[in-house]
Amino acid sequence: MRFMFVGDSMTIGRAGDFTWRYRMWQHLDSTFGGPYRIVGPRSELYEGSDAYADPEFPAHARRHLAGWGEGWQHMAPLIGPAAGAARADVLLVSLGLIDLGFYTDAEQTAANVRRFIAGARTARPGVRMVLLPVIPNSRAEEDAPFAAEVARFNELLAKAVADLTTAASPVLLAARPQEYDIHHDTYDGTHPNASGEHRLAGEFAAVLHQAWGIGGPYGADRVRNDTL
């Protein structure tokens, strides 16, 4: 089974981050009984850095399709070629905040979600997808119109998932982590720190396990110490 992580700056990470991708690799390595690969055309952190917090994070597990400042509109044309070349079976996707903040409104962003799903299926008709809603950041605390746009997009994202999921190519919506607190789980009001990485990985892991029997529950031992 081939997993591809797709996202923006919250997914690619910066020098010194573990990233939630690292947390998912640890989780899959400890709970998934079958053979698997993490795939994607990229492996670096922001600005091409390879300085992951854990230098033992193996190169084969660093693969992804994520970019700082890249959103649904950027990934929609890229996902088909990337998923096809890597023969991706499962896409774990965290996108949307950068779109709403800089590029597109809620309706336009939702249209790009639909383009993304269509592109992925053109390349991989049986691909499965798990999409994470947008987590409001510190800007949403201070900017009511922006907060409303985030809420509107999350409604449209849920509708797109309901409209487009099929038995052959299921699309599922992950939950926003219930205990996610931008004042505790991010280092700047947007980007996840160690505890935030665990919480994001935990939501993807929950969907994989509960919906498809992939892996197991995200272990409480992984969250007990935010520095691990």
Buried (B, 14 or more C-beta within 10 A) or exposed (E): BBBBBBBBBBBBBBBEBBBBBBBBBBBBEEBBEEEBBBBBBBBBBBEEBEEBBEEEBEEEBBBBBBBBEBBBBBBBEBBBBBBBEBEBBBBBBBBBBBBBBEBBEBEBBBBBBBBBBEBBBBBBEEBBBBBBBBBBBEBBEEBEEBBEBBBBBBEBBBEBBEEBBEEEBBBBBBEBBEEBEBEEBBEEBBBBBBBBBBBBBBBBBBBBBEEBEBBBEBBEEBBEEBEE
